[in-house]
């Protein structure tokens, strides 16, 4: 059964930014809103086409970018050009596996005093936000002999 609040949230966000409501955008948003994984566009496409068989990969990419632009999703980009999408838009942090690319949410909040301390050390920047991501290896991908600890 579909959650009507998800569709209402989508309609309001789209209308507020001058975009049309489409069944493709709705399907992509429903998937992101209902999952705790951080899928790639290809993974979203494979999941959404189960219910919406005529959807194209291009429509998924366009829908994802529209959702990001409306503030209903977050695009997590990496130096290698890859991207994952997060339907949870409230402030939170991530851990990412360097081997398989798995991204998981980290519970908890960093104290405002810690953020202000970092902001003060970035004197050459006007800080507008931040994103904390821990990198390492998930339980499946830990290298033989264990992970390499970070040396202080």
NUZATI-211677 format. One line per 8 residues: number of its first residue (from 1); their letters; for each residue y, x, z of N, C-alpha, C. Coordinates in pm, whole numbers, plus 32768, in hexadecimal, padded with zeros to 4 digits. Example, Ala and Ser with C-alpha at 12.3 -4.5 7.8 and 13.67 -1.06 7.14 Angstrom:
<recs>
1	as	7DC7/8527/830C/7E3E/84CE/830C/7EB6/8528/830C  7F1F/8505/82C4/7F96/8557/82CA/8003/850A/8313
</recs>
This chain:
<recs>
1	xxxxxxxx	7F8A/8054/8000/8000/8000/8000/807D/8059/8000  80E3/802F/7FB9/815E/807C/7FAE/81BE/8059/801E  8200/80BE/8053/8262/80AE/80BD/82E7/8085/807D  8318/800B/8099/8395/7FDE/805A/840E/8031/8084  840A/8070/80F9/847D/80C0/8125/848C/813C/80CE  841E/8171/8098/8425/81E5/8040/846E/81BF/7FBF  844A/814D/7F87/848B/8120/7F0B/851E/8102/7F23  853E/80C5/7F93/85C9/80A5/7FB3/861C/8125/7FC3
9	xxxxxxxx	85E6/8187/8009/862A/8208/801B/8642/8249/7F94  85DE/8243/7F3B/85EA/827D/7EB5/8657/8234/7E66  8651/81B0/7E64/86B5/8163/7E19/8744/8182/7E47  8758/8186/7ECA/87DE/81A2/7F00/880D/822D/7ED9  87B5/8290/7EE5/87DC/8319/7EC4/87FA/8329/7E2F  87A9/82EB/7DDC/87C0/82F3/7D4B/8842/82AF/7D24  8856/8237/7D56/88D2/81ED/7D36/894C/8238/7D69  8940/8275/7DDC/89B1/82BF/7E17/89D8/833B/7DCB
17	xxxxxxxx	897E/836B/7D77/899B/83E3/7D28/899F/83C5/7C92  89A0/8344/7C6F/89AF/831D/7BE3/8932/8328/7B8F  88BD/8327/7BCD/883E/832E/7B84/87F8/82A6/7B85  87A7/8292/7B1F/8758/8217/7B16/86D6/8223/7B64  86A7/81B3/7B97/8623/81AA/7BD3/85BE/819E/7B61  8559/81F4/7B5E/84EE/81EA/7AFA/8468/81F0/7B42  8402/81BD/7AFF/837D/81BF/7B3D/834B/8250/7B4B  8376/82A9/7AF2/834E/8336/7AFD/838B/8376/7B79
25	xxxxxxxx	840D/8361/7B8C/844F/8398/7C04/8413/835C/7C83  83F5/82DC/7C7F/83BA/8299/7CF3/8331/82D5/7D13  82DF/82ED/7CAE/8259/8325/7CC4/8261/83B2/7CFD  82BB/8402/7CC6/82CB/848C/7CF7/82FE/848A/7D87  8361/8435/7DA3/8397/842F/7E2B/832F/83FC/7E8F  82E5/8395/7E6A/827B/8363/7EC3/821A/83D2/7EE7  81F3/8420/7E82/8195/848D/7E9E/81D2/84F2/7EFF  824D/851D/7EE5/828D/8580/7F3D/82A1/8548/7FCA
33	xxxxxxxx	82C7/84CA/7FD4/82E0/848D/8057/8260/847B/80A7  81EF/8470/8063/8170/8455/80A7/811A/84D1/80BF  814A/8547/8099/80F8/85BF/80A9/813B/8623/8105  80EA/8672/8149/8122/86DC/819C/810E/8765/815D  80D8/8766/80E3/80CC/87E4/809A/814E/87FB/804D  8160/886F/801A/81D8/8894/7FD0/81AB/88B6/7F41  819A/8850/7EED/815B/8864/7E6B/81B7/88A3/7E03  8178/88E1/7DA0/81C0/890E/7D2A/81D3/8894/7CD0
41	xxxxxxxx	8225/88A2/7C69/8239/8834/7C0B/81B4/880F/7BC8  8163/8872/7BA8/80E0/8858/7B6A/8087/8807/7BC7  8089/8829/7C48/8038/87DF/7CAA/806A/874F/7CB9  80EE/873C/7CB6/8126/86B5/7CBA/80F7/8667/7C40  80FE/86A6/7BCC/80D4/8666/7B4F/8042/8638/7B57  7FEA/8691/7B84/7F5C/866E/7B8C/7F44/85FB/7BEE  7F8E/85F8/7C5B/7F7D/858D/7CBD/7FB5/8509/7C8B  802B/850D/7C50/8070/8493/7C27/802D/8452/7BAF
49	xxxxxxxx	7FF6/84A1/7B58/7FB9/8465/7AE0/7F38/841A/7AFF  7F06/8425/7B7A/7E94/83D4/7BA5/7EBB/833F/7BA3  7F38/8323/7BCB/7F69/8298/7BD0/7FBE/8272/7B57  7FFF/82D4/7B1D/805A/82BB/7AAD/802C/8313/7A39  7FC3/82E6/79F4/7F7E/8339/7992/7FD6/8366/791E  803F/831E/78FD/8093/8343/788C/8103/83A4/78AC  810D/83D1/7928/817A/842B/794E/8165/84B4/7911  81D1/84F3/78E6/81CA/8579/78AC/81F5/85E0/7914
57	xxxxxxxx	81CF/865C/78FC/81F8/86C8/7955/8291/86D6/7952  82CD/86C3/78DD/8360/86CA/78D2/83A2/865E/7929  8369/85E6/792B/83A0/857A/797E/8395/859C/7A12  8329/85E0/7A38/8319/8609/7AC4/8384/8671/7AE7  8398/86D4/7A90/83FF/8739/7AAA/8488/86F8/7AB7  84AA/869E/7A5B/852C/865B/7A5F/8539/8605/7ADD  84CF/85C0/7B02/84D1/856E/7B7B/84E4/85C3/7BF7  849F/8634/7BFE/84AC/868D/7C71/853C/86C0/7C7E
65	xxxxxxxx	8577/86EA/7C0F/85FF/871D/7C13/8661/86AF/7C3A  8649/8635/7C0D/869E/85C4/7C33/8691/85AA/7CC8  8618/85AD/7CFC/8603/8596/7D8B/8646/8602/7DDF  8640/867E/7DB2/8685/86EB/7DF7/871C/86D1/7DF4  8750/86AB/7D81/87DE/8690/7D73/880E/861B/7DC8  87B6/85BD/7DE2/87D7/8548/7E36/87C4/8564/7ECA  878D/85D7/7EEC/8776/85F8/7F78/86F6/85BE/7FB1  869B/8590/7F5A/861D/8556/7F88/85AA/85B9/7F89
73	xxxxxxxx	85C2/862F/7F55/855D/8699/7F53/85A4/871F/7F59  855B/8783/7F80/858E/880B/7F87/853A/8861/7F2A  857B/88B5/7EDC/8536/8912/7E83/8531/8999/7EC8  84B9/89C9/7EE1/84A4/8A4C/7F1E/8488/8AB0/7EAF  84E6/8B0A/7E96/84D7/8B69/7E29/84B7/8BF3/7E60  8476/8C42/7E0D/844C/8CC7/7E36/8473/8D2D/7DCC  8478/8DAB/7DF3/84A2/8E18/7D9B/844E/8E27/7D1E  83D3/8DF7/7D22/837C/8E03/7CAD/8390/8D90/7C49
81	xxxxxxxx	83F3/8D3A/7C64/8410/8CCB/7C0A/83C3/8C4C/7C29  8367/8C50/7C88/831A/8BD8/7CAA/836E/8B7C/7D01  8348/8AFD/7D03/838E/8A9B/7D55/832A/8A36/7D8B  8346/8A08/7E03/82FB/899E/7E42/835F/8936/7E73  8330/88BD/7E89/8388/884F/7EAE/835F/8815/7F34  83C4/87F0/7F82/83AE/87BC/8008/83F3/8735/8013  83A7/86CE/8035/83DF/8649/8047/841D/8635/80D0  840B/8695/8128/8446/8690/81AE/84CC/86D9/81A7
89	xxxxxxxx	8539/868F/81B1/85BD/86CB/819C/8607/86EB/821D  85CF/86C6/828F/8611/86EB/830C/8600/8782/8322  865A/87BF/8370/8650/8851/8384/85CB/8879/83C4  8584/88D0/8383/8508/8907/83BA/84EA/898A/8371  8487/89D1/83A2/8468/8A56/836F/83DB/8A58/8335  83BB/8AC4/82EE/833B/8ACE/82A7/82F7/8B54/82BF  8275/8B54/82A5/8226/8BCE/829C/81E3/8BC9/8213  81E4/8C3B/81CC/81AD/8C3F/8143/8146/8CAF/8137
97	xxxxxxxx	80D2/8C8C/80FD/8067/8CED/80E7/8088/8D41/806C  8085/8DC3/807B/80A4/8E1F/800E/8035/8E26/7FA6  7FBE/8DF9/7FCA/7F4E/8E00/7F6D/7F41/8D81/7F19  7F3B/8D0E/7F5A/7F21/8C91/7F10/7F9C/8C3A/7EFD  800A/8C59/7F42/8084/8C0B/7F32/808F/8B92/7F8B  802C/8B78/7FDF/8030/8B05/803A/80AF/8B0B/808E  80F3/8A9A/809C/816A/8A90/80F0/8150/8A23/8157  8168/8A43/81D5/8155/89E2/8240/81D4/89DB/8295
105	xxxxxxxx	81EB/8967/82D1/825D/8955/8329/8244/899A/83AE  82AF/89CC/83EB/82A9/8A06/8471/82F7/89A8/84CC  82B6/897A/8535/82F8/8923/8595/8359/8974/85EB  83BE/8932/861D/841A/8973/8679/84A2/898B/863B  84FF/89B3/868E/8589/89C7/8664/85B8/8A4E/8697  860B/8A8F/864B/8649/8B0C/8676/86C9/8AE8/86BF  86DF/8B25/8730/8756/8B08/8781/87D5/8B25/8732  8839/8ACF/8743/88BA/8AE2/8700/88F6/8B6A/8720
113	xxxxxxxx	88E2/8B9B/8799/8919/8C1D/87BF/88DB/8C8E/876B  885B/8C81/874A/8819/8CE5/86F5/8856/8CE4/8669  886D/8C6D/8633/88A8/8C60/85AE/8935/8C97/85AE  8983/8C78/8615/8A0C/8CAB/861D/8A0D/8D43/8627  89AD/8D7D/866E/89A2/8E0F/8676/8989/8E4D/85EE  8931/8E0F/85A0/8916/8E40/8518/898F/8E2D/84BE  89CF/8DBC/84CA/8A46/8D9E/8479/8AB2/8E07/8493  8AC5/8E2E/8510/8B2A/8E91/8533/8B0B/8F19/84F4
121	xxxxxxxx	8A8C/8F38/84E4/8A65/8FB8/84A7/8A6F/8FB6/840F  8A82/8F41/83D6/8A92/8F34/8345/8B26/8F26/8324  8B76/8F80/835A/8C08/8F77/8352/8C3A/8F73/82C1  8BF3/8FAE/8264/8C20/8FB3/81D9/8C00/8F31/818F  8BC6/8ED0/81D2/8B9D/8E52/8193/8BDD/8DDB/81D7  8BF5/8D74/8189/8C16/8CF1/81C1/8B92/8CA5/81C0  8B54/8C9C/8233/8ACF/8C60/823D/8ADB/8BC9/8237  8A91/8B8C/81DC/8A93/8AFB/81CC/8A0F/8ABA/81F5
129	xxxxxxxx	89AC/8B0A/8210/892A/8AD5/8238/88C7/8B47/8245  884E/8B25/8269/87E6/8B89/8272/875E/8B49/8260  86FD/8B9D/8241/8672/8B71/8233/861C/8BDF/826E  85CA/8BBC/82CE/856E/8C1B/830A/84E4/8C05/82D1  84A9/8C6F/82A0/8421/8C67/826E/83D5/8CE3/829B  8366/8CCC/82DD/830F/8D3A/8303/82AD/8D51/8292  8292/8DCD/8271/8232/8DEA/8207/81BE/8E38/8242  814A/8E23/8208/80D1/8E64/8238/805A/8E2B/81F0
137	xxxxxxxx	7FEB/8E1E/8236/7F70/8DEE/81F8/7F37/8D78/8247  7F11/8D0F/8200/7ED1/8C9D/8241/7E46/8CC7/826F  7E06/8C71/82BC/7D82/8C91/82F4/7D1B/8CAC/8288  7D28/8C6D/8214/7CCA/8C81/81A6/7CDE/8D07/8161  7D58/8D37/815E/7D7B/8DAC/810D/7D92/8E2C/815C  7D7C/8E2C/81DF/7D95/8EA6/822E/7D43/8F18/81F1  7D85/8F89/81D0/7D3B/8FF9/8195/7CCF/902D/81F3  7C65/9065/81B8/7BF8/909D/8208/7C32/9108/8264
145	xxxxxxxx	7C07/9105/82E0/7C3C/9161/8343/7CB3/9129/838E  7CDA/90AD/836A/7D49/906C/83B1/7DCD/9084/836D  7E2F/9039/8397/7EB4/9048/835C/7EF9/90C7/838B  7F56/90F6/833C/7FA8/916A/8365/8017/9137/83BD  801E/9164/8439/8088/9134/8490/810F/916C/8465  8177/9125/8488/81FF/9155/846D/821F/91BE/84D7  824D/9232/84AB/826F/929E/8507/8303/9297/8525  8325/929B/85A4/83B3/9294/85CB/83F2/931D/85C7
</recs>
